[in-house]
Amino acid sequence: MTQSLAIMAKRAGDLPEPYVLLAHALSGGVPRDLIRYGRRTLEMHEEISSARQAPAVELTEISGRLIVEELYDTLAGFRTLLSKLHWTHENAAWLSTYRVVMDHLRHARHHK
């Protein structure tokens, strides 16, 4: 954790410790991912603050948005794999469930 704080201070700007902890948890301690999550957290904070014209943004709001965004991006990457599968009547329910989940995540991303 101490290394994550040092990396973030050097590479991602002035990020409060709770946000560093969030980035650390999501990155699994991988420096490249730590920096990416830290920078995205700062971007989200700035986006939300400017949209509301108020500096106060809750960590819970940013963490929720970040997790939904990451989950959406990860699952969107599965489209390539899904396109290579042989779809039959027996396994088509998985594709239908995938579409429903993606629709929910898409809605969550745009209505937070």
C-alpha positions as CSV (number, residue, x, y, z in Angstrom):
1,M,0.0,0.0,0.0
2,T,2.8,2.4,0.8
3,Q,4.2,1.8,-2.7
4,S,0.9,2.6,-4.2
5,L,0.7,5.9,-2.3
6,A,4.1,6.8,-3.6
7,I,3.4,5.8,-7.2
8,M,0.1,7.7,-7.2
9,A,1.7,10.8,-5.7
10,K,4.4,10.8,-8.4
11,R,2.3,9.7,-11.5
12,A,-1.4,10.5,-11.0
13,G,-1.4,13.8,-9.2
14,D,-2.9,14.8,-5.9
15,L,-5.3,11.9,-5.2
16,P,-6.7,11.6,-1.6
17,E,-5.8,8.4,0.2
18,P,-9.3,6.8,0.0
19,Y,-9.2,7.1,-3.8
20,V,-5.7,5.6,-3.8
21,L,-7.0,2.7,-1.8
22,L,-9.8,2.2,-4.3
23,A,-7.3,2.3,-7.2
24,H,-5.0,-0.1,-5.3
25,A,-7.9,-2.6,-4.7
26,L,-9.1,-2.5,-8.3
27,S,-5.6,-2.8,-9.7
28,G,-4.4,-5.6,-7.6
29,G,-1.3,-3.6,-7.0
30,V,-0.2,-3.7,-10.6
31,P,1.5,-0.3,-11.1
32,R,0.2,0.3,-14.7
33,D,-3.4,-0.5,-13.7
34,L,-3.0,1.5,-10.5
35,I,-2.0,4.6,-12.4
36,R,-4.8,4.0,-14.9
37,Y,-7.5,3.7,-12.2
38,G,-6.1,6.6,-10.3
39,R,-6.2,8.9,-13.4
40,R,-9.7,7.7,-14.3
41,T,-10.8,8.4,-10.7
42,L,-9.5,12.0,-11.0
43,E,-11.2,12.4,-14.3
44,M,-14.5,11.2,-12.9
45,H,-14.2,13.5,-9.9
46,E,-13.6,16.5,-12.2
47,E,-16.5,15.5,-14.6
48,I,-18.9,15.1,-11.7
49,S,-17.7,18.3,-9.9
50,S,-18.0,20.4,-13.0
51,A,-21.4,19.0,-14.0
52,R,-22.7,19.9,-10.5
53,Q,-20.6,23.0,-10.1
54,A,-19.7,21.8,-6.7
55,P,-16.4,20.2,-5.5
56,A,-18.0,17.7,-3.1
57,V,-18.1,14.2,-4.7
58,E,-18.6,11.1,-2.6
59,L,-16.2,8.2,-3.0
60,T,-19.1,5.8,-3.1
61,E,-20.4,7.6,-6.3
62,I,-17.0,7.5,-8.0
63,S,-16.3,3.9,-7.0
64,G,-19.8,2.8,-8.2
65,R,-19.3,4.5,-11.6
66,L,-15.7,3.2,-11.9
67,I,-16.8,-0.4,-11.2
68,V,-19.7,-0.3,-13.6
69,E,-17.5,1.2,-16.3
70,E,-14.8,-1.4,-15.8
71,L,-17.3,-4.2,-15.7
72,Y,-19.0,-3.0,-18.9
73,D,-15.6,-2.7,-20.7
74,T,-14.6,-6.1,-19.6
75,L,-17.8,-7.8,-20.6
76,A,-17.8,-5.8,-23.9
77,G,-14.5,-7.5,-24.7
78,F,-16.2,-10.9,-24.5
79,R,-18.2,-10.0,-27.7
80,T,-15.2,-11.2,-29.8
81,L,-15.1,-14.5,-28.0
82,L,-18.9,-14.9,-28.1
83,S,-18.9,-14.4,-31.9
84,K,-16.6,-17.4,-32.3
85,L,-18.9,-19.8,-30.5
86,H,-21.3,-22.1,-32.3
87,W,-24.8,-21.0,-31.1
88,T,-27.5,-23.6,-30.9
89,H,-31.0,-23.5,-29.4
90,E,-29.6,-25.2,-26.3
91,N,-26.9,-22.6,-25.5
92,A,-28.6,-19.5,-27.0
93,A,-30.0,-18.5,-23.5
94,W,-26.4,-17.5,-22.5
95,L,-26.3,-15.0,-25.4
96,S,-29.7,-13.6,-24.4
97,T,-28.6,-13.2,-20.8
98,Y,-25.4,-11.5,-21.9
99,R,-27.4,-9.0,-23.9
100,V,-29.6,-8.3,-20.9
101,V,-26.6,-7.7,-18.6
102,M,-25.0,-5.4,-21.2
103,D,-28.2,-3.4,-21.5
104,H,-28.4,-3.0,-17.7
105,L,-24.7,-1.9,-17.5
106,R,-25.2,0.5,-20.5
107,H,-28.1,2.0,-18.7
108,A,-26.2,2.3,-15.4
109,R,-23.2,3.9,-17.2
110,H,-25.4,6.7,-18.7
111,H,-27.7,7.4,-15.8
112,K,-25.5,7.8,-12.9
